[in-house]
């Protein structure tokens, strides 16, 4: 049944794409495509729910290739990716119904609808792929569709280079991915993932080589250093609904690929696999959060934050490999659970934030955080939804980001079970660096919300901002509501991640271990049982509301109770202040020192808020600062001062720029071979024939 629902979802996406292409000049094309895409998202979500329940299913599509037919199967791990695709894809379709009206030209608008639906369909096939051929073809369709989507506004500055960087890195990653599957023997006709998982074909050095190939291939999508360069370039270049698609769905496929190959297809890992993945994940998280502190452009800031979140997920995948190599299956499964759960929360919250950035762009035409401010009074609904996304990814309890960070640190504390001192030191060091990363992430989102939405407007565009259409708010509201629901009612989120992690690691009963029955844990948590076990258990149709991190149980958390307690404290405090406040209202001018009135120039900008970090981490940022001023009597009496700061990414300047220069030089040298002379081309053929003849 689940596979039939998936087929219906793909058919609806295809219908939406076809209608968008046929009625390219019809003004309601966006609404029709959005409705079909939202319906397809709902159907895909329903299919994902069945897959996560481990519903068996397998069938061969009637199409085929020289390497075999397309094989599709239902798995809990694929069900989690399909769940992300359904919820986020449906919300983006609703949002795009109104947002794409701001893209110039009806053909570009139709292209945006068509290819977005095609990309979502490709990800759905990717989640259901039962063999390497189906997986690779779906992967390439996803890459090519999103590449064209990034270039939809090709006439705007910076769009084509960003799109070609995205495509170049994606294809650079695709080659080792194919090599990795070839080393596994997965490209042979009839070699499905299920058969490879039951009977691994490779061991030793071949398995290690295949693992390294997959790490490079999927590491491009997962934003691992030094392959993260496409994220801060492609996200700002793409329309907001496509940025949400990239950061909410496409990057999740990288985490899915690493989990699929590392825990399902490959044999027992070597000890160094986990340490390599852990080091790359921690380095990527630290790198991403440092640059998210300084970049002024809103979508680029969110892209750097995506690198940080992906780094945390990859670090937890590395921790899972370490515990798996140390024969600690429960800890390995819990680590994988944390990575997959954070992937789910990140997809919901980051897509909300990117759609919020698009709303700000539509309302103001400005994405520079330093030029915004005061939007909370003019865009109330957008502000609330952006604050929900920011709080979730900043790790503010009791939302999802806090739960995954808390669970991840609980797992890293268990480094004492490892026999080697090096392993204990590695996990402890990773825990400290990730804790610092989490703290800096809070600063990033305080800077975002405070700089863009609070204070007074710092530009004419911000002063004249108005709320965006209802369809855009509805799209943001769907993902924000889903994120809050899955966080405050843990079985909705953790149960899905636990089912996927348990199926990948073959650790049965993981869901019952992490989520015990509703406040009935034997002799451990008597107070929560007395407070509400008997009452809430009658009205909430869930299996458990307390998160207990497996058998080690250092601590537990009840997000539902925590949310109720926080709401009660805030409500009672507000009511008490209102009762104690004087009924009289007195107004007085704001004290501004020696000035006549308060002006927007007197308040902190987002850049000034993180100036300390610019000084502390100046060696990493390698920033370029320029101060210009006009003076009445230099240097004491200044009429005006202009401050400019530019952040230089060391990886981009030391790796990408020389690589592009080398590629251009090689292209120029190779271009000399194309002289236009037929005689010279025949000479080339003769030379190649002689070389092949002697080589044989």
CORFEN-V770409 format. One record per residue. RES is the residue in one letter. PSI is psi as a letter, one per 30 degrees, with the letter a starting at -180 (999 if undefined). D_LAST is the distance of its C-alpha to the last C-alpha in whole Angstrom. Layout:
BEGIN
res = <RES,RES>
psi = <PSI,PSI>
d_last = <D_LAST,D_LAST>
END
This chain:
BEGIN
res = <X,X,X,X,X,X,X,X,X,X,X,X,X,X,X,X,X,X,X,X,X,X,X,X,X,X,X,X,X,X,X,X,X,X,X,X,X,X,X,X,X,X,X,X,X,X,X,X,X,X,X,X,X,X,X,X,X,X,X,X,X,X,X,X,X,X,X,X,X,X,X,X,X,X,X,X,X,X,X,X,X,X,X,X,X,X,X,X,X,X,X,X,X,X,X,X,X,X,X,X,X,X,X,X,X,X,X,X,X,X,X,X,X,X,X,X,X,X,X,X,X,X,X,X,X,X,X,X,X,X,X,X,X,X,X,X,X,X,X,X,X,X,X,X,X,X,X,X,X,X,X,X,X,X,X,X,X,X,X,X,X,X,X,X,X,X,X,X,X,X,X,X,X,X,X,X,X,X,X,X,X,X,X,X,X,X,X,X,X,X,X,X,X,X,X,X,X,X,X,X,X,X,X,X,X,X,X,X,X,X,X,X,X,X,X,X,X,X,X,X,X,X,X,X,X,X,X,X,X,X,X,X,X,X,X,X,X,X,X,X,X,X,X,X,X,X,X,X,X,X,X,X,X,X,X,X,X,X,X,X,X,X,X,X,X,X,X,X,X,X,X,X,X,X,X,X,X,X,X,X,X,X,X,X,X,X,X,X,X,X,X,X,X,X,X,X,X,X,X,X,X,X,X,X,X,X,X,X,X,X,X,X,X,X,X,X,X,X,X,X,X,X,X,X,X,X,X,X,X,X,X,X,X,X,X,X,X,X,X,X,X,X,X,X,X,X,X,X,X,X,X,X,X,X,X,X,X,X,X,X,X,X,X,X,X,X,X,X,X,X,X,X,X,X,X,X,X,X,X,X,X,X,X,X,X,X,X,X,X,X,X,X,X,X,X,X,X,X,X,X,X,X,X,X,X,X,X,X,X,X,X,X,X,X,X,X,X,X,X,X,X,X,X,X,X,X,X,X,X,X,X,X,X,X,X,X,X,X,X,X,X,X,X,X,X,X,X,X,X,X,X,X,X,X,X,X,X,X,X,X,X,X,X,X,X,X,X,X,X,X,X,X,X,X,X,X,X,X,X,X,X,X,X,X,X,X,X,X,X,X,X,X,X,X,X,X,X,X,X,X,X,X,X,X,X,X,X,X,X,X,X,X,X,X,X,X,X,X,X,X,X,X,X,X,X,X,X,X,X,X,X,X,X,X,X,X,X,X,X,X,X,X,X,X,X,X,X,X,X,X,X,X,X,X,X,X,X,X,X,X,X,X,X,X,X,X,X,X,X,X,X,X,X,X,X,X,X,X,X,X,X,X,X,X,X,X,X,X,X,X,X,X,X,X,X,X,X,X,X,X,X,X,X,X,X,X,X,X,X,X,X,X,X,X,X,X,X,X,X,X,X,X,X,X,X,X,X,X,X,X,X,X,X,X,X,X,X,X,X,X,X,X,X,X,X,X,X,X,X,X,X,X,X,X,X,X,X,X,X,X,X,X,X,X,X,X,X,X,X,X,X,X,X,X,X,X,X,X,X,X,X,X,X,X,X,X,X,X,X,X,X,X,X,X,X,X>
psi = <e,e,e,e,e,e,e,e,e,e,e,e,e,e,e,e,e,e,e,e,e,e,h,f,g,k,f,g,e,e,e,e,e,e,e,e,e,e,e,e,e,e,e,e,e,e,e,e,e,e,e,f,g,h,k,k,k,k,l,k,l,f,l,l,l,f,g,l,l,k,k,k,l,k,l,e,e,f,e,e,e,e,e,e,e,e,e,e,e,e,e,e,e,e,e,f,e,e,e,f,f,f,k,k,k,e,e,e,e,e,e,e,e,e,f,e,e,e,e,e,e,e,e,e,e,e,f,f,k,f,l,e,e,e,e,e,e,e,e,e,e,e,e,e,e,e,e,e,e,f,g,e,i,f,g,k,k,f,e,e,e,e,e,e,e,e,e,e,e,e,e,e,f,e,e,f,e,e,e,e,e,e,e,f,g,f,f,k,k,g,i,l,e,e,e,e,e,e,i,k,f,l,l,b,e,e,e,e,e,e,e,e,e,e,e,e,e,f,f,e,e,g,h,k,k,g,g,g,f,f,e,f,e,e,e,f,e,l,l,e,e,e,e,e,e,e,f,e,e,e,f,f,f,e,e,e,e,e,e,e,e,f,f,e,e,l,a,k,l,l,e,f,e,e,e,e,e,e,e,e,e,e,e,e,e,e,e,e,e,e,f,f,f,e,k,f,k,e,e,e,e,e,e,e,e,e,e,e,e,e,e,e,e,e,e,e,e,e,e,e,e,e,e,e,f,g,h,i,e,e,e,e,e,e,e,e,e,e,e,e,e,e,e,e,e,e,e,e,e,e,e,e,e,e,e,e,e,e,e,e,e,e,e,f,g,k,g,j,e,f,g,b,k,g,f,e,f,f,i,e,e,e,e,e,e,e,e,e,e,e,e,e,f,f,g,k,k,g,l,e,e,e,e,e,e,e,e,e,e,e,e,f,f,g,f,f,f,k,e,k,e,e,e,e,e,e,e,e,e,e,e,e,e,e,e,e,e,e,e,e,e,e,e,e,f,e,e,e,e,e,e,e,f,l,a,l,k,g,l,e,e,e,f,g,k,l,k,l,l,e,e,e,e,e,e,e,e,e,e,e,e,e,e,e,e,f,e,f,i,e,f,f,e,e,e,e,e,e,e,e,e,e,e,e,f,h,j,k,g,e,e,f,e,e,j,l,l,j,h,g,k,j,g,e,i,e,e,e,e,e,e,g,e,f,e,f,f,f,f,j,i,l,f,k,g,k,k,j,i,a,f,f,h,e,l,l,k,j,e,e,e,e,e,e,e,e,e,e,e,e,e,e,e,e,e,e,e,e,e,f,k,k,f,k,k,k,k,l,l,k,k,h,c,g,l,e,l,k,l,f,f,f,l,k,l,e,e,e,e,g,e,e,e,e,e,e,h,e,f,e,e,h,l,k,k,k,k,k,l,k,k,e,j,k,g,e,j,k,e,k,k,k,k,k,k,k,k,k,k,e,e,e,e,f,e,e,e,e,e,e,e,e,e,e,e,e,e,e,e,f,f,f,f,i,f,g,k,e,e,e,e,e,e,e,e,e,e,e,e,e,e,e,e,f,e,999>
d_last = <55,53,50,52,54,50,49,53,52,49,51,53,51,49,53,54,51,51,55,54,52,54,58,56,59,62,63,63,60,59,62,61,57,59,61,58,56,58,59,55,55,58,57,54,56,58,54,53,57,56,52,54,56,53,53,51,49,45,44,41,41,41,38,34,31,27,28,31,35,37,39,42,44,47,47,50,47,46,50,51,48,50,53,52,51,54,57,55,53,57,59,56,57,61,60,58,61,63,60,58,61,61,57,58,57,57,54,53,55,53,50,51,52,50,47,49,49,46,45,47,46,42,44,46,43,41,44,44,40,39,35,33,32,35,36,33,34,38,37,35,38,40,38,38,42,43,41,43,46,46,46,49,51,48,51,53,52,49,48,44,43,44,42,39,39,40,37,34,35,35,32,31,32,31,27,28,30,27,25,28,29,25,26,29,27,30,27,27,29,33,32,35,37,40,37,36,39,40,37,35,31,31,32,32,30,28,31,32,29,30,33,32,30,33,36,34,34,37,38,38,41,43,43,42,42,40,39,43,43,43,46,48,47,46,49,52,50,50,53,55,54,51,51,53,50,48,50,51,48,45,45,46,43,41,44,43,40,40,43,41,37,39,42,41,37,36,38,40,40,39,42,41,40,43,44,41,42,46,45,43,46,49,48,47,50,52,50,51,55,55,54,56,59,59,57,60,58,59,55,53,56,55,51,52,54,51,49,51,52,48,48,51,49,46,48,50,46,45,49,48,45,47,49,47,45,49,49,52,51,55,54,50,52,54,52,50,53,54,51,51,55,54,51,54,57,55,53,57,59,56,56,60,59,57,59,62,60,60,63,64,62,64,67,67,64,63,61,62,64,66,67,68,71,74,72,74,77,75,72,74,71,68,69,70,67,65,67,66,63,63,65,63,60,62,63,67,68,68,65,62,60,63,62,58,59,62,60,57,59,60,57,56,59,58,56,58,57,54,54,52,54,51,51,54,54,51,53,56,55,53,56,58,56,56,59,60,57,59,62,61,60,63,64,61,63,67,65,64,67,70,68,67,70,73,75,76,74,73,72,73,70,71,75,74,72,73,71,68,69,69,66,64,66,66,62,63,65,63,61,64,66,63,62,66,66,63,64,68,67,65,64,62,60,59,59,56,54,55,54,51,51,52,49,46,48,49,53,55,59,58,60,63,62,62,64,67,70,72,74,74,72,74,77,75,76,79,80,78,79,82,82,80,78,81,82,78,77,79,78,74,72,69,68,69,69,69,66,65,62,61,63,63,66,66,68,68,69,70,69,72,75,74,73,77,78,77,78,82,82,81,83,86,86,86,89,91,90,92,95,95,95,98,98,99,96,96,94,94,91,88,89,86,88,89,87,89,87,84,81,77,76,78,76,73,69,66,65,68,68,65,65,66,62,61,63,62,58,58,55,53,54,54,56,58,61,63,67,69,73,76,79,82,83,80,79,81,82,79,80,76,73,70,67,63,61,57,55,51,49,47,44,44,44,42,39,39,40,38,35,36,37,33,32,34,33,29,30,32,29,27,29,29,26,28,30,31,29,27,26,25,23,21,20,19,17,16,14,12,11,10,9,6,5,5,4,0>
END
